[in-house]
């Protein structure tokens, strides 16, 4: 795969150089030996600039078409335009200028100058609006630099050697074909944003917006992006993309049980892909979501088969910190808290005083609380002491499920360049490990929970934040920091 910086700049550089070459060749071919040089030159140059401006105005991202398809069509248009110019130039040289009549000069102006410059301007406008591209990757600078180099090479090297306008245009056609090939390979290895209601993914937002991230190899992801970054992300069909969502999706039926006539509260929308993945297990659950800014963009992520889904515009942080009416006592059988709706990173979560107690009070007897993603180790310190002891104080049964590996994540190949830093924020930072808190209000028999879920090992907590002697294999296989 061609590096992104080269893949974006080289094609634009080649386009600029070839457009400058075509502009100079067309001017020289049409004006050579003609009367009224100055007035004729103003017509030719004016038509060239107008064509370039019209192309830039017309070009861009076409709604309803994948970005690579739009780029390929723009390249094809430019190649046809320069090829037509080369053919016309050859006929012009063979016939001696078609008699240099006004009609043939007008046609020559259109074919040699207007059509290529219009097509090139449209292509550059499309490349400049590459969805999700960083602002400093605009092809404009490369195109203008290429134009300057093209003019100098034409006057000092190419024309003295070739001495044929047709040969020059054919050379430009070859260069553009190679640039188009390089651009195509760059698109195959990249990821772009098909923006929803919120723009092209490159500018700040005042509200959340839907984005589809589409990779050149055919993979795709869907995300809701708010003012502070990514709110939730999944595959295009709603399946989990993040580790924490995969673990929650696998563990939820075993932690929370069947969902017949049960109520589920999502504090924050970020963990919605995990609930979506339940499918049949989600049938019967009535789901309430405190989604904040993302409340109007959750339709593709809603769990299939849910008995009822209520999306509220309340913010998770307000609900947990102030315990408003969104956390009514003894109202839910399960609560899933998106830790990233309360903190910018998994390592930064610091629950407000009394938050776990308020979350427990909103659970019915035997209800289950799940909190993730969390981080154990690294900059976050010992999660067992920091949160495990607090959870064991408020809940009869509490466990931490801790990842057996440090750092790394899946799904990075579906993330656009402009979103990679924010995507990394959703994960524990190395050398920390991912973790999920699971706690139950069951007051009698301890719940039968699995010792391992998707590579996350269970660490049972007691009131002192220690691992009590249990019969499971966790005591022997849990990460060293968890002991």
ABEGO torsion letter per residue (X at the ends): XBBAAAAAAAAAAAAAAAAAAAAAAAAAAAABGBBGAAAAAAAAAAAAAAAAAAAAAABEBBBGBBAAAAAAAAAAAAAAAAAAAAAAAAAAAAAGGGGGBAAAAAAAAAAAAAAAAAAAAAAAAAAAABBGBBAAABAAAAAAAAAAAAAAAAAAAAAAAAGBAAAAAAAAAAAAAAAAAAAAAAAAABBBBBBBAAEAGABBBABBBBBBBBBAAGBBBBBBBBAAEBABBBBAAGBBABAAAAAAAAAAAAAAEBABGBBBBBBEAAAAAAAAAAEAAABGBBBBBBAEAAAAAAAAABBBGBABBBBBABBAAAAAAAGBAABBBGABABBBBBAAAABABAAABBBBBGAAAAAAAABBBGBBBBBOBBBBEEAAEBAAAAAAAAAAAABABBBBBBBABBEEBBGAAABBAAAAAAAAAABBBOABBBBBBBBBABABBBBBBBABBGGBBBBBBBAAGBBBBBABAAAAABBAAAX
